[in-house]
Amino acid sequence: MKNQYLEASLQQVPNRHILINMVSRRVRQLIEGFRPLTTTEGNLTHMEIALKEISEGKISFKLPDQKELAEERARKRKKRSL
């Protein structure tokens, strides 16, 4: 079952590093009590639920562009100098 969701998730998020971060963040949310965004049949683990949500497109990601990264770095430098 995991392989099915993993392969489908890799279609949505081709970068494995980003996928790992997305799954780990979502698993933490599910453990804290957040409700699944998809129907869960059977006895799925938190990881399988997260992978299923990603594969169904219910969770996505957006990489920041260079301008956003530069602004964030500037804010952090300014905060440290205070």
N, C-alpha and C positions, 0 to 999 in steps of 0.2 A: 504494500500500500504506500509506504514512504517513497519508493522509487517512482511510482506513478505521479505523486504530488511534486516530487523533486524535479522530475523531467519537465512537467508542465510549468513549474515556477521558473525554471531556467529559460523557458521561452519568453516569459514576462520580464525577467531580470537576467540578462546574459552574463553579467559580472558576478562571479561566485562570491567575491569578498563583500559586495554590497548585499547580496542575497543572505549571506551569513549574518550580517549586521541587522538586516530587516527581521529575520526569523528570531534572532536572540532578543531583540527589543520587544517583538510581539509576544514571544513566550513569557517574558517577564510581565507584560501587561495581563496576559491570561491568568498567570499565577496569582497576580494581585486581585483578580476578581472581575476584570473586564469581560464582557460577554463576546462570544464568537460572532463574527460578521457573516458566517455561513452556517448552513445546516450541518449538524454533526451526527452522522449515522454511526452506530456501533460504539466501540470503545477507542476513540482516537486520542493520541497523546497531544499535549500542547504543541509540540513541534509539528505534528501532522496537521493540526488545525491551522497553524500559522502558514504552513506551506500550501494548504488548500485555499486559504484566503488569498494568498499572493497569486496562486495559479488562476484563480477566478477573477483576478483584477480588482479585488476589493481593497487591496492595500498596494500602493505604488510609491515611487520615490521621485525626487527631483534633485538633480545635482545643481549646486549653486554655480552661477556664472562667475567669471573673473572679477567683475565689478563688485558683486556681492561679497566675494572673498576678501577683496582689498578693503572694503568698508568695514567688515568684521575685524580684520587685523588692526585697522586704525582705531576702532573702538576699544579693542583690548589694550593697545599701547597707551591710549589716553587714560584708560581706567588704572593701569599700573602706575602711571606717572603721578596720579593724585595722591 
